[in-house]
Amino acid sequence: MSKYAIAIHGGAGTILKSKMTAEKEEEYKTALSEALMIGENILKDKGTAIDAVEAAVRSLEDCHLFNAGKGSVFNSKGGHEMDASIMEGKMKNAGAVATVTGVKNPITLARKVMEKSDHVFLVGEGVEEFARLHNLEFVDNDYFYDEFRFNQWQEIKDSDSFQLDHSDEKKEQKFGTVGAVALDMEGNLAAATSTGGMTNKKFGRIGDSSIIGAGTYANNDTCAISCTGSGEFFIRNVVAYDVSCLMEFKGMSLADASDEVINKRLLEINGDGGLIAVDANGNVALPFNTEGMYRAYAKSNGESAVEIYGDKK
Ligand code: ASP
């Protein structure tokens, strides 16, 4: 039987067991398990990697716990602007959207850009026009309302500061961006990432999540990657593509390449976050340099895990 593998994330950051209630932990794990299962079932049934990553990310976008789709953070105007991207590793087709408002599942919109346009990246008013043209589901602003995230925005809305997703203490940072990477039984790789960006963001700020090569990348010869963390640093280090380059040009393994990028190169410029990665042999790597990262993976050999924390408790 050919191999498959899938990994997902729901963001990295200051996620400590000591700060989490058992109830909340259970909620996160259930949401992660559900998204993982949706993606894995597609791969088990000989479905494609691109279908698996889109479906897994849609499931996370529909959950209020994560900073993507329904759970997207508030921007400086009290609205929600979402970024997403998707890529397949065989022909390196890709689709990306940014500053999207009102669309229920931005990842599906990114896929439409990939499959139904001659372009890769759409932003601004045009992206909404494109979404309507392709009958994407729109939702009212109320759909995105979440009391916790509203209060979080209230705290900083009159300042110039912005914040990466929710945090109980000012210094804490959590990046609730979501993503998925997969290898299907045909040997094809795919990656998808979706986010609401940063609380109180302004000036049309766009992070790494919708940028091919920075937050998302897939190449059948090397790996599929989805990132989460301080987007500006991931853009500057072209993180997702860098992992692929280390494998292609230096012959590094998936584990070594992704560890080098997250725990060395990103730290050198004070960047924080993590990534999920899968290679053409079905190896999975989930490195992060923050306290925790919501993450899960499953492989055709039966191996699987749903995890939240790192070594620091
Ligand atoms: N990378 C995302 C951004 O900068 C944030 C996150 O990972 O939550 O927009």
Residues whose N, C-alpha, C, O or C-beta is under 5 A from the ligand:
A	BS01	LIG	F175 G176 T177 T195 G197 M198 G207 D208 S209 C227 T228 G229 S230 G231 E232
